[in-house]
Amino acid sequence: MLVRDEGDAGGERLSILPKVPEALHALHDAGWLLIVCTNQPIVARGRATEGDVIALHARLDTELRQAGAPPLTSWRFCPHHPNATVAAYRQQCQCRKPRPGLLMDAARDFDVELGASFMVGDRITDIEAGRRAGCKTVQVLSGEHAAARIETPDDVVDGTPDFLGAGLAEAAAWILIQP
């Protein structure tokens, strides 16, 4: 988790979490690609368009860079939901985490070896998506880690991450010492 939503769905009051720019820089400087993969059911619920999400990601990228973070390699999102109110987005796709489609597509597009990669997330579905893609997994304790499980038709077999950290800085420090 890079930012915290301070209360509205439109992203007007987002704050960058502590030490995120420094953690991203440490990973970037070590040669890691920084790819965000996120579920955005707000599109499937008709509360935002895909264009709105793209614009929000651009804004977040700008704010992160203004805070000292390096540019992120890519922002990817799944707009689908199995019980969407917008019929066009009501599907059981391969890109909605815990399914690994977003990670697989990113790996193909950037020639990434998933077995040598890390999936960092705050929800158990992030960990499951990483596991299914063949990544090592890191769960950060953002507050969202304790939220109700997202709606998915998939079972989460084992939600135990390879590493559990207090935040992105701790996750990055662990990643950087892995062989």
Residue pairs with C-beta under 8 A, 6 or more apart in sequence:
1 17
1 121
1 122
1 140
1 142
1 144
1 168
2 16
2 17
2 20
2 24
2 36
2 60
2 64
2 168
3 14
3 15
3 16
3 17
3 20
3 60
3 63
4 14
4 15
4 17
4 142
4 143
5 11
5 13
5 14
6 13
6 14
6 15
7 13
9 42
9 47
9 48
10 48
11 56
11 59
11 60
14 60
14 63
16 63
16 64
16 67
16 69
17 142
17 167
17 168
18 167
18 169
19 167
19 168
19 169
20 64
20 67
20 69
20 167
20 168
20 169
21 64
21 67
21 68
21 69
22 68
22 169
23 167
23 168
23 169
23 171
23 172
23 173
24 34
24 64
24 69
24 70
24 72
24 168
24 172
25 68
25 69
25 70
26 172
26 173
26 176
27 34
27 172
27 175
27 176
28 34
28 70
29 70
30 176
32 175
33 73
33 74
33 110
33 112
34 70
34 72
34 73
35 72
35 73
35 74
35 75
35 76
35 106
35 110
35 112
36 57
36 72
36 74
36 75
36 76
37 76
37 77
37 97
37 102
37 103
37 106
37 119
37 129
38 75
38 76
38 77
38 78
38 102
39 77
39 78
39 96
39 97
39 125
39 150
40 48
40 53
40 77
40 78
40 79
41 79
41 80
41 81
41 84
41 150
42 48
42 53
43 49
43 50
43 52
43 53
43 79
43 86
43 89
44 79
44 80
44 81
44 84
44 85
44 86
44 89
44 90
45 81
45 84
45 85
45 86
46 85
46 86
48 56
50 79
53 77
53 79
54 75
57 75
57 77
58 75
60 75
61 71
61 72
61 75
64 72
65 71
73 110
74 106
74 109
74 110
76 95
76 102
76 105
76 106
77 102
78 93
78 95
78 96
78 97
78 101
78 102
79 89
80 89
80 90
80 91
80 92
80 93
80 95
80 96
81 89
81 90
81 96
81 151
82 90
82 91
82 92
82 96
82 151
82 152
82 153
83 90
83 151
84 90
84 91
92 153
93 99
93 101
94 100
94 101
94 104
95 101
95 102
95 105
96 152
97 121
97 123
97 125
97 126
97 128
97 129
97 150
98 124
98 125
98 126
98 128
98 129
98 132
98 152
98 154
98 156
99 129
99 132
99 154
100 129
100 130
100 132
100 133
102 129
103 114
103 119
103 129
103 130
103 133
103 135
104 114
104 133
106 112
107 113
107 114
107 117
107 133
114 133
114 134
114 135
115 134
115 135
117 133
117 135
117 136
118 130
118 135
118 136
118 137
118 138
118 175
118 178
119 126
119 127
119 129
119 130
119 131
119 133
119 135
119 136
119 137
119 138
120 126
120 137
120 138
120 139
120 140
120 168
120 171
120 175
121 127
121 129
121 130
121 137
121 138
121 139
121 140
122 139
122 140
122 141
122 142
122 143
122 144
122 145
123 144
123 145
123 147
123 149
123 150
124 139
124 145
124 149
124 156
124 159
125 149
125 150
125 152
125 156
126 137
126 139
127 137
127 139
127 156
127 159
127 160
127 161
128 154
128 156
128 157
128 159
130 136
130 137
131 137
131 157
131 158
136 162
136 163
136 178
137 161
137 162
137 163
138 161
138 162
138 163
138 164
138 165
138 171
138 174
138 175
139 145
139 161
139 163
139 164
139 165
140 165
140 166
140 167
140 168
140 170
140 171
141 164
141 165
141 166
141 167
142 167
149 156
163 171
163 174
165 171
165 174
